Amino acid sequence: MNKKGQMVFYTLMLGIVILVLALALAPAGKTFVDDAMNSSTGDFIGLDCSNESISNFGKGACIVTDFSLFYFFGGIIIIGLGVIGANISMGGSEWISKDKF
């Protein structure tokens, strides 16, 4: 097997590892975001997003915190898919070529 064929399998494995890491860390990220959006308890200071009387700045912080989970883990998944797609689109392999199909 030539080096270009081995590179396809390497990038597939690397992309799958990134995807699995993103999916494995998502529950921990959700727990962190949920704790940050709850009210303050003990020595933990929360945003208290369920309170209707918070300021507009507090509401904005709650919205940004809520979207951060999607942006962070969505970005990691896009990076994983980009690693897989970059090798295919850049022609890093003779195994996936136009004249083979």
Buried (B, 14 or more C-beta within 10 A) or exposed (E): EEEBBEBBEEBBEBBEEBBEBBEEEBEEBEEEBBEBBBEEEEEEEBBBBEEEEBEEEBBEBBEEBBEBBEEBBEEBBEEBEEBBEEBBEEEBBEBBEEEEE
